[in-house]
């Protein structure tokens, strides 16, 4: 990665693409989610399953918005900590 400001400017800095949760439950829960989706795909009509997919898409959008806001908030807090620690030296 080059200059971080340039990377930000060109849109090359994408931390969400490299995050792999370390929590041991992550993969297990994902497997359960996949199993439920497959179950619903078999049991629901095509229209009902499309509606369920729409619900999942909306939930993903809400989660993405929340994650973006949490990232921005953490970044701001980190920046304030850096500023504060620089002034107290």
C-alpha positions in Angstrom: 0.0 0.0 0.0 1.3 3.4 -0.9 0.6 6.7 0.7 -2.5 6.2 2.8 -4.1 9.5 1.7 -3.7 8.5 -1.9 -5.1 5.1 -1.2 -8.1 6.7 0.5 -8.5 9.1 -2.4 -8.4 6.4 -5.1 -10.8 4.1 -3.1 -8.1 1.4 -2.6 -8.5 1.2 1.1 -11.3 -1.2 1.9 -10.9 -2.6 5.4 -14.3 -4.4 5.3 -12.9 -6.7 2.6 -10.0 -8.0 4.7 -11.8 -8.5 8.0 -12.2 -12.1 9.1 -13.9 -12.4 12.5 -11.7 -14.4 15.0 -14.7 -15.3 17.1 -15.0 -19.1 17.1 -18.8 -18.9 16.7 -18.6 -17.0 13.4 -18.2 -20.0 11.0 -20.6 -22.1 13.0 -23.3 -19.5 12.9 -22.7 -18.9 9.2 -23.2 -22.7 8.5 -26.4 -22.6 10.5 -27.6 -19.6 8.4 -26.8 -21.4 5.2 -28.7 -24.5 6.3 -31.8 -22.4 7.2 -31.7 -20.7 3.9 -31.5 -24.0 2.0 -34.4 -25.3 4.2 -36.5 -22.3 3.3 -35.6 -22.6 -0.3 -36.9 -26.1 -0.4 -40.0 -25.5 1.7 -41.3 -22.1 0.5 -42.8 -21.2 -2.8 -40.6 -19.4 -5.3 -42.5 -16.1 -4.5 -42.2 -16.6 -0.7 -38.5 -17.3 -1.0 -38.0 -14.2 -3.1 -39.7 -12.2 -0.4 -37.4 -13.8 2.2 -34.4 -12.9 0.1 -35.6 -9.3 -0.1 -35.9 -9.3 3.7 -32.3 -10.6 3.9 -31.1 -7.9 1.5 -32.7 -5.2 3.5 -31.2 -6.6 6.7 -27.8 -6.6 5.0 -28.2 -3.0 4.0 -29.1 -2.0 7.6 -26.1 -4.0 8.9 -23.8 -2.3 6.3 -25.0 1.2 7.3 -24.5 0.4 11.0 -21.0 -1.0 10.3 -20.1 2.1 8.3 -21.2 4.3 11.2 -19.4 2.2 13.8 -16.2 2.3 11.7 -16.5 6.1 11.3 -17.2 6.5 15.1 -14.2 4.3 16.0 -12.0 6.2 13.6 -13.0 9.6 15.1 -12.4 8.3 18.6 -9.0 7.0 17.6 -8.1 10.3 16.1 -9.2 12.2 19.2 -7.1 9.9 21.3 -4.1 10.5 19.1 -4.7 14.3 19.3 -5.2 14.3 23.0 -2.1 12.2 23.7 -0.1 14.5 21.5 -1.2 17.6 23.5 -0.6 16.0 26.9 3.1 15.1 26.2 
